[in-house]
């Protein structure tokens, strides 16, 4: 399966609810920025940050009143991914369901392609 045919990035309803909670105490216009950085256990890791600046080339994903942005370099690693939020007995966290990742780490935030 090629990543060109996939929706660039989606946000689950659970993730949108949690992002809305996080952003409720932030200034107007704040959004969640998700990026891919080198490092981590498996070669790359996801970074999450509250941001108020958007670049023209950023991908903007909106759902249920929240906005998530992804820069173009990170998007190359995240095409077709879903940003989710899980709240389980062992902990709560954002998780990226990424069809491009060939392996991941137990920490849930690093991966390889």
N, C-alpha and C positions, 0 to 999 in steps of 0.2 A: 504494500500500500504506500503510495507517495504522499508526502505531507502537503503538497500543493493543493490537493483536493479537500483538505480538511479546513474547518472553520479555524481561523487563527488562534483564538483563545476564548474559552467560555468560563463563566462564573456560576457555580451552583447556587441554589437558593439558600442553603446553609451558610455558604461563604458570604453571600450578600448580606444576610442577617447579622453575621458577626462583624463584617466590615462596617456596617451601619452603626453598630454599637461602639466600635472603636472610634469612628469618625465623629460621633455625636459630641465629643468634648474637644474637637479640633476646630480651627477657624473655618469659616465658610470657604468653599472652593477646595477644601482638602480632599485628597484621594489616596488610594493605596497604590504604591508603585511596586511592581514585582520585576525583579531582574535576575539574570543568571551571571554568576561570577565564577572565575576560576578558583579551584581549591576544593576543600571538603574531602571526605573519605573516598569519593569515587571519581574525582576529577573536576566536577562542577557542583555548585551549590546555588540554591534559590535564596534571594534576599528579599525581604519585605520591609517597606518603609512608608510612613505617612509623608506625603509630599504636597506642595501647593503649586509647583511649577510643572507645566507641560511643554514639551517640545513639539514643533509641527510634525515631526516624523514619528512621534509616539503612536502606538496603537492604543485607542481608547475603547474600553469595554464598559458598557453601562447596563446595570440590572437593578431593578427594584429601588431606584433612587440613589445608588452608589456608583462610583466610577473607579475603575482599575486601569492603570496605564502600564504599558510594556514598551521599552525602547526597542528599536529595530534590530540591534545586535542580539539581544536576549530573545526576541521573537523567533529568530532563526532556530533556536534550540527548543522553543516552546510551541511551534505550530501544531495545532490540534489538541493542545493540552486543556484540561479543565482544572480550575482552581476550586478546591473544595475545603470545607471546614468540618472536622470530625471531633466529636466530644465523646470519648470512650472512658472506660474505667481507668485505663492506664494514663490518660491525659487528653488534653484538647489541643488541637493544632491545625494550622492550614496545611493542606497536602495538595501537591500538584500531580494530577494523573496525566502523565506525559507519554504519548505513544512513541516519541523519539528516544526515550531512555532505554538503553539496553541492559542496564543494571542500576541498582540503587543501594542505599546504605540503610542500616537500621535506624539512623537518626531521622530519616524521612525527608531531609532537606538537601541531600547530595545525590548525584547521579552521574552516569557516564553515557555517552552516545556512540 
